[in-house]
Amino acid sequence: MSLQPWDVVDSTWLFRSGFMNIRQDRCRKADGSRTRDYLALELKDFSVVVALTPSRDLVLCREYKHGPRAVVHTLPAGFIEPGETPEQGARRELLEETGHAAPAFTPLGTFLLVPDLAAARGHVFLARDARAETAPHPDEDEEIEVRTVPLDRVAGYLEDATSLLAFHLARPHLPTP
């Protein structure tokens, strides 16, 4: 038996906003049988930046995240805007959220965020020699404190899966303490 993508036979929008859309899909398997209804999130692709300063500190964002209803540390990240490449989005987000810029961004990989619910892809970049160039200017609904943490003290700061995955993709490219 060869697995095939399922056909979507019916879609209904349950919710639409500027941030995400939620739809209900009814699917048909390749053998013609129907599946249960699925909920799908439409989110934009996003970039995540592992930014390392010349002094080997990792640039972190400390901000409120509503899911856990807590203030957490994350790597700089954000949605890729229409017309942007993932690298352009990464550069813009690093500058907006932290005020840092870097001369070169190295792509480290791409991943599906939650493939059972969404097709959104995260694009991970390593930005070496990141330096503060300007004051951060986060989006209107963001409050961000910028922190730099020595690489050998990062353990325990990152909790979210996206930041943890990005950091571990960068590990082989980072200097050893």
Secondary structure, DSSP 4 states (H G I P E B T S, - for coil): ----PPEEEEEEEEEE-SS-EEEEEEEE-TTS-EEEEEEEEE---EEEEEEE-TTSEEEEEEEEETTTTEEEEE-SEEEPPTT--HHHHHHHHHHHHHSEE-SEEEEEEEEES-TTTB--EEEEEEEET-EE-S-----TT--EEEEEEEGGG-TTTB-SHHHHHHHHHHGGGSPP-
